[in-house]
């Protein structure tokens, strides 16, 4: 059994939203993290605000530091973006947003983009929102196929969505989309909240499980490691047994870290290094 390598660990700029993107990139160099998952939110790289020239400039900043974008993750929680929306205009606008985001992923030189299912009104039958989400996902997957981008679908927590919220609904959506361009993302917080396990994810999805968000929580929270109660060494051992070769992003997203994201990132990376060494 080979434990994951630190070269598989990626940083993410979510907690750096009050800082220039260059600050985050410089921090990754300082912390010896060569891979990043780039969050596409304002003010860093929000799809509705940037031109192709802006994306090219960001790519040059990344490549100048010898960093590599392993996944592009457009903002899809905070802003009015929901491809399962009941309102036709909002849904169409959201699909266009994700199609543009696929183009940005290609312009950044990465082959992966993360998506979620969106959500429906809690007062309507979830099957209706499910159909809208599935239709939108198929449309964006077609654009991703044109550009050679793979999509990874992540289950959200029930407070974030009422569609894909656990292993079972993630499996159902992927089976219904039936596309080689769409795989699964495992988020340890969403997994823990749902009562699922890493082994169950690998048994269900196999090689189509192509991305992991390695987050601490209590069990929710998207915390840096050490600030929650999730079992990092156990998780890493389970991942090692499956010979996973993809990336592990530290998705540190809680508001408590926004004034000092460097500290949170350093502590999270140190915890992962310790766990890998002990394993």
Order of alpha helices (4+ residues) and beta strands (2+ residues): beta-alpha-beta-alpha-beta-alpha-beta-alpha-beta-alpha-beta-alpha-alpha-beta-alpha-beta-alpha
